Amino acid sequence: MSTPDVTMGTVLQCSFGAAPGSFIVLPVNRVTACNLPCGTIMDNKPILNIPPFGMCQSPSNPVVIAATAAAMGVLTPMPCVPLTVAPWEPGTPTVTIANLPALDTNCKLTCAWGGMITVTQPAQMTVTVP
């Protein structure tokens, strides 16, 4: 069985972010693909796992709201600080790491400011599971 895995270094993008970011996976579960730590649905912590995406343009982000109000209603992007509180969805239930579903390229993560974080370029493509 083969499955695309999301590993350390996978390129992520937020729908409200101006720049991509690299996914960070700590090697605590000791499962690797192409010598890179594999992610699970719980690798969703802001800054620790999910990087900033340059400038945030979300009209729900309080700092963007404040900057836009100060600019007389002109949308004013501000530095991204992701706020992700829920796990990645849907995960890969047939492949688990430390009893948690592994991430694949179809998984999505929601930011509290309304952005959708997706995989744009995996760090590796395929893992063969015996």
DOBA-221060 format. One record per residue (C-alpha): residue number from 1; residue in one letter; x negated, y negated, z. Coordinates in steps of 0.02 Angstrom, whole numbers, plus 32768, in hexadecimal, padded with zeros to 4 digits. Example, Ala and Ser with C-alpha at 12.3 -4.5 7.8 and 13.67 -1.06 7.14 Angstrom:
<rec><num>1</num><residu>A</residu><X>7D99</X><Y>80E1</Y><Z>8186</Z></rec>
<rec><num>2</num><residu>S</residu><X>7D54</X><Y>8035</Y><Z>8165</Z></rec>
END
This chain:
<rec><num>1</num><residu>M</residu><X>8000</X><Y>8000</Y><Z>8000</Z></rec>
<rec><num>2</num><residu>S</residu><X>7FC0</X><Y>7F51</Y><Z>7FD6</Z></rec>
<rec><num>3</num><residu>T</residu><X>7FF7</X><Y>7EAC</Y><Z>801D</Z></rec>
<rec><num>4</num><residu>P</residu><X>7FB7</X><Y>7DFB</Y><Z>8009</Z></rec>
<rec><num>5</num><residu>D</residu><X>7F77</X><Y>7DC1</Y><Z>80B1</Z></rec>
<rec><num>6</num><residu>V</residu><X>7F62</X><Y>7D13</Y><Z>80F4</Z></rec>
<rec><num>7</num><residu>T</residu><X>7EB6</X><Y>7D03</Y><Z>8141</Z></rec>
<rec><num>8</num><residu>M</residu><X>7E43</X><Y>7C7F</Y><Z>8187</Z></rec>
<rec><num>9</num><residu>G</residu><X>7E21</X><Y>7BFC</Y><Z>8102</Z></rec>
<rec><num>10</num><residu>T</residu><X>7EC7</X><Y>7C10</Y><Z>80A6</Z></rec>
<rec><num>11</num><residu>V</residu><X>7EFA</X><Y>7B68</Y><Z>805D</Z></rec>
<rec><num>12</num><residu>L</residu><X>7F9E</X><Y>7B25</Y><Z>80A4</Z></rec>
<rec><num>13</num><residu>Q</residu><X>8009</X><Y>7A91</Y><Z>8070</Z></rec>
<rec><num>14</num><residu>C</residu><X>8093</X><Y>7A34</Y><Z>80CA</Z></rec>
<rec><num>15</num><residu>S</residu><X>8122</X><Y>79ED</Y><Z>8062</Z></rec>
<rec><num>16</num><residu>F</residu><X>810C</X><Y>7944</Y><Z>80BA</Z></rec>
<rec><num>17</num><residu>G</residu><X>804D</X><Y>7948</Y><Z>80C1</Z></rec>
<rec><num>18</num><residu>A</residu><X>7FDA</X><Y>78EE</Y><Z>8049</Z></rec>
<rec><num>19</num><residu>A</residu><X>7F4C</X><Y>796F</Y><Z>804A</Z></rec>
<rec><num>20</num><residu>P</residu><X>7F36</X><Y>7A2B</Y><Z>805C</Z></rec>
<rec><num>21</num><residu>G</residu><X>7EE7</X><Y>7A7A</Y><Z>80F5</Z></rec>
<rec><num>22</num><residu>S</residu><X>7E8D</X><Y>7B1C</Y><Z>811E</Z></rec>
<rec><num>23</num><residu>F</residu><X>7EE4</X><Y>7B9C</Y><Z>818E</Z></rec>
<rec><num>24</num><residu>I</residu><X>7E83</X><Y>7BC8</Y><Z>822B</Z></rec>
<rec><num>25</num><residu>V</residu><X>7E8D</X><Y>7C77</Y><Z>8275</Z></rec>
<rec><num>26</num><residu>L</residu><X>7E2D</X><Y>7CA2</Y><Z>8312</Z></rec>
<rec><num>27</num><residu>P</residu><X>7DE0</X><Y>7D50</Y><Z>8308</Z></rec>
<rec><num>28</num><residu>V</residu><X>7E38</X><Y>7D8D</Y><Z>83A7</Z></rec>
<rec><num>29</num><residu>N</residu><X>7E97</X><Y>7E1C</Y><Z>8354</Z></rec>
<rec><num>30</num><residu>R</residu><X>7DFC</X><Y>7E61</Y><Z>82FE</Z></rec>
<rec><num>31</num><residu>V</residu><X>7E59</X><Y>7E86</Y><Z>825C</Z></rec>
<rec><num>32</num><residu>T</residu><X>7E04</X><Y>7E44</Y><Z>81C1</Z></rec>
<rec><num>33</num><residu>A</residu><X>7E1B</X><Y>7E44</Y><Z>8105</Z></rec>
<rec><num>34</num><residu>C</residu><X>7D82</X><Y>7E1B</Y><Z>809C</Z></rec>
<rec><num>35</num><residu>N</residu><X>7D2A</X><Y>7DF7</Y><Z>8142</Z></rec>
<rec><num>36</num><residu>L</residu><X>7DA8</X><Y>7D6E</Y><Z>816D</Z></rec>
<rec><num>37</num><residu>P</residu><X>7E1C</X><Y>7D75</Y><Z>8206</Z></rec>
<rec><num>38</num><residu>C</residu><X>7ED1</X><Y>7D9D</Y><Z>81D5</Z></rec>
<rec><num>39</num><residu>G</residu><X>7F62</X><Y>7D31</Y><Z>8210</Z></rec>
<rec><num>40</num><residu>T</residu><X>8002</X><Y>7D62</Y><Z>8269</Z></rec>
<rec><num>41</num><residu>I</residu><X>80A8</X><Y>7D07</Y><Z>827A</Z></rec>
<rec><num>42</num><residu>M</residu><X>806C</X><Y>7CC0</Y><Z>8320</Z></rec>
<rec><num>43</num><residu>D</residu><X>7FD5</X><Y>7C68</Y><Z>82D4</Z></rec>
<rec><num>44</num><residu>N</residu><X>803F</X><Y>7BCA</Y><Z>82D1</Z></rec>
<rec><num>45</num><residu>K</residu><X>7FEB</X><Y>7B56</Y><Z>834E</Z></rec>
<rec><num>46</num><residu>P</residu><X>7FD0</X><Y>7AA2</Y><Z>8315</Z></rec>
<rec><num>47</num><residu>I</residu><X>7F18</X><Y>7A75</Y><Z>82FE</Z></rec>
<rec><num>48</num><residu>L</residu><X>7EDF</X><Y>7B20</Y><Z>8341</Z></rec>
<rec><num>49</num><residu>N</residu><X>7F29</X><Y>7B7D</Y><Z>82A9</Z></rec>
<rec><num>50</num><residu>I</residu><X>7F83</X><Y>7AF9</Y><Z>8243</Z></rec>
<rec><num>51</num><residu>P</residu><X>7F17</X><Y>7A67</Y><Z>8209</Z></rec>
<rec><num>52</num><residu>P</residu><X>7F50</X><Y>79B5</Y><Z>81E9</Z></rec>
<rec><num>53</num><residu>F</residu><X>7F85</X><Y>7993</Y><Z>8136</Z></rec>
<rec><num>54</num><residu>G</residu><X>7F3D</X><Y>78E5</Y><Z>811C</Z></rec>
<rec><num>55</num><residu>M</residu><X>7FC6</X><Y>7863</Y><Z>8125</Z></rec>
<rec><num>56</num><residu>C</residu><X>8078</X><Y>7891</Y><Z>8158</Z></rec>
<rec><num>57</num><residu>Q</residu><X>810A</X><Y>7848</Y><Z>80F6</Z></rec>
<rec><num>58</num><residu>S</residu><X>8198</X><Y>7896</Y><Z>8159</Z></rec>
<rec><num>59</num><residu>P</residu><X>8224</X><Y>781C</Y><Z>8181</Z></rec>
<rec><num>60</num><residu>S</residu><X>8242</X><Y>7884</Y><Z>821F</Z></rec>
<rec><num>61</num><residu>N</residu><X>8193</X><Y>786B</Y><Z>8266</Z></rec>
<rec><num>62</num><residu>P</residu><X>819B</X><Y>77E7</Y><Z>82F2</Z></rec>
<rec><num>63</num><residu>V</residu><X>80F5</X><Y>7796</Y><Z>82C2</Z></rec>
<rec><num>64</num><residu>V</residu><X>812C</X><Y>7789</Y><Z>820B</Z></rec>
<rec><num>65</num><residu>I</residu><X>81D2</X><Y>773F</Y><Z>8246</Z></rec>
<rec><num>66</num><residu>A</residu><X>8176</X><Y>76BD</Y><Z>82AF</Z></rec>
<rec><num>67</num><residu>A</residu><X>80FB</X><Y>768F</Y><Z>8225</Z></rec>
<rec><num>68</num><residu>T</residu><X>8188</X><Y>7685</Y><Z>81A5</Z></rec>
<rec><num>69</num><residu>A</residu><X>81EC</X><Y>7612</Y><Z>8218</Z></rec>
<rec><num>70</num><residu>A</residu><X>8152</X><Y>75A4</Y><Z>8230</Z></rec>
<rec><num>71</num><residu>A</residu><X>8140</X><Y>759B</Y><Z>8171</Z></rec>
<rec><num>72</num><residu>M</residu><X>81F3</X><Y>755A</Y><Z>815F</Z></rec>
<rec><num>73</num><residu>G</residu><X>8238</X><Y>7600</Y><Z>8123</Z></rec>
<rec><num>74</num><residu>V</residu><X>81AF</X><Y>762E</Y><Z>80A8</Z></rec>
<rec><num>75</num><residu>L</residu><X>8184</X><Y>76E7</Y><Z>80C3</Z></rec>
<rec><num>76</num><residu>T</residu><X>80DA</X><Y>76E6</Y><Z>8118</Z></rec>
<rec><num>77</num><residu>P</residu><X>8082</X><Y>778F</Y><Z>8126</Z></rec>
<rec><num>78</num><residu>M</residu><X>8020</X><Y>77AE</Y><Z>81C5</Z></rec>
<rec><num>79</num><residu>P</residu><X>7F9C</X><Y>7830</Y><Z>81F5</Z></rec>
<rec><num>80</num><residu>C</residu><X>7FE4</X><Y>78E0</Y><Z>81FC</Z></rec>
<rec><num>81</num><residu>V</residu><X>7FEE</X><Y>7939</Y><Z>82A3</Z></rec>
<rec><num>82</num><residu>P</residu><X>804F</X><Y>79D9</Y><Z>8281</Z></rec>
<rec><num>83</num><residu>L</residu><X>80D2</X><Y>7A0E</Y><Z>8301</Z></rec>
<rec><num>84</num><residu>T</residu><X>80F7</X><Y>7AC6</Y><Z>82E4</Z></rec>
<rec><num>85</num><residu>V</residu><X>8153</X><Y>7B20</Y><Z>836E</Z></rec>
<rec><num>86</num><residu>A</residu><X>81A5</X><Y>7BB6</Y><Z>831A</Z></rec>
<rec><num>87</num><residu>P</residu><X>814A</X><Y>7C4D</Y><Z>82D0</Z></rec>
<rec><num>88</num><residu>W</residu><X>8127</X><Y>7C61</Y><Z>8217</Z></rec>
<rec><num>89</num><residu>E</residu><X>81B8</X><Y>7CB1</Y><Z>81B8</Z></rec>
<rec><num>90</num><residu>P</residu><X>81DB</X><Y>7D35</Y><Z>817F</Z></rec>
<rec><num>91</num><residu>G</residu><X>8137</X><Y>7D91</Y><Z>819D</Z></rec>
<rec><num>92</num><residu>T</residu><X>8110</X><Y>7E3E</Y><Z>815B</Z></rec>
<rec><num>93</num><residu>P</residu><X>816A</X><Y>7EBB</Y><Z>81CE</Z></rec>
<rec><num>94</num><residu>T</residu><X>8119</X><Y>7F51</Y><Z>817A</Z></rec>
<rec><num>95</num><residu>V</residu><X>806B</X><Y>7F10</Y><Z>81A2</Z></rec>
<rec><num>96</num><residu>T</residu><X>8048</X><Y>7EE2</Y><Z>8256</Z></rec>
<rec><num>97</num><residu>I</residu><X>7FB2</X><Y>7E9B</Y><Z>82AF</Z></rec>
<rec><num>98</num><residu>A</residu><X>7FB2</X><Y>7EAA</Y><Z>836D</Z></rec>
<rec><num>99</num><residu>N</residu><X>806B</X><Y>7EDD</Y><Z>8361</Z></rec>
<rec><num>100</num><residu>L</residu><X>8098</X><Y>7E3C</Y><Z>8305</Z></rec>
<rec><num>101</num><residu>P</residu><X>80CA</X><Y>7E2E</Y><Z>824D</Z></rec>
<rec><num>102</num><residu>A</residu><X>8039</X><Y>7DFD</Y><Z>81DD</Z></rec>
<rec><num>103</num><residu>L</residu><X>8043</X><Y>7D61</Y><Z>8172</Z></rec>
<rec><num>104</num><residu>D</residu><X>8053</X><Y>7D6D</Y><Z>80B5</Z></rec>
<rec><num>105</num><residu>T</residu><X>8057</X><Y>7CE9</Y><Z>802F</Z></rec>
<rec><num>106</num><residu>N</residu><X>8116</X><Y>7CDD</Y><Z>8037</Z></rec>
<rec><num>107</num><residu>C</residu><X>8119</X><Y>7CA5</Y><Z>80ED</Z></rec>
<rec><num>108</num><residu>K</residu><X>814C</X><Y>7BF4</Y><Z>8119</Z></rec>
<rec><num>109</num><residu>L</residu><X>8137</X><Y>7B8B</Y><Z>81B6</Z></rec>
<rec><num>110</num><residu>T</residu><X>81A7</X><Y>7AF8</Y><Z>81E5</Z></rec>
<rec><num>111</num><residu>C</residu><X>8163</X><Y>7A59</Y><Z>8232</Z></rec>
<rec><num>112</num><residu>A</residu><X>81D3</X><Y>7A01</Y><Z>82B0</Z></rec>
<rec><num>113</num><residu>W</residu><X>81C5</X><Y>7964</Y><Z>8243</Z></rec>
<rec><num>114</num><residu>G</residu><X>8221</X><Y>79C0</Y><Z>81B7</Z></rec>
<rec><num>115</num><residu>G</residu><X>818F</X><Y>79F9</Y><Z>814D</Z></rec>
<rec><num>116</num><residu>M</residu><X>8181</X><Y>7AA9</Y><Z>8105</Z></rec>
<rec><num>117</num><residu>I</residu><X>80D2</X><Y>7AF3</Y><Z>810E</Z></rec>
<rec><num>118</num><residu>T</residu><X>80AA</X><Y>7B72</Y><Z>8087</Z></rec>
<rec><num>119</num><residu>V</residu><X>8015</X><Y>7BD5</Y><Z>8045</Z></rec>
<rec><num>120</num><residu>T</residu><X>7FCE</X><Y>7B88</Y><Z>7FA7</Z></rec>
<rec><num>121</num><residu>Q</residu><X>7F2F</X><Y>7BF0</Y><Z>7F94</Z></rec>
<rec><num>122</num><residu>P</residu><X>7F06</X><Y>7C8D</Y><Z>7FF8</Z></rec>
<rec><num>123</num><residu>A</residu><X>7E52</X><Y>7CA1</Y><Z>8030</Z></rec>
<rec><num>124</num><residu>Q</residu><X>7E58</X><Y>7D53</Y><Z>7FEC</Z></rec>
<rec><num>125</num><residu>M</residu><X>7ED7</X><Y>7DAA</Y><Z>7F80</Z></rec>
<rec><num>126</num><residu>T</residu><X>7EF7</X><Y>7E61</Y><Z>7FAC</Z></rec>
<rec><num>127</num><residu>V</residu><X>7EDB</X><Y>7ED9</Y><Z>803B</Z></rec>
<rec><num>128</num><residu>T</residu><X>7EEA</X><Y>7F93</Y><Z>8022</Z></rec>
<rec><num>129</num><residu>V</residu><X>7F35</X><Y>7FE9</Y><Z>80B9</Z></rec>
<rec><num>130</num><residu>P</residu><X>7F19</X><Y>80A5</Y><Z>80C2</Z></rec>
END
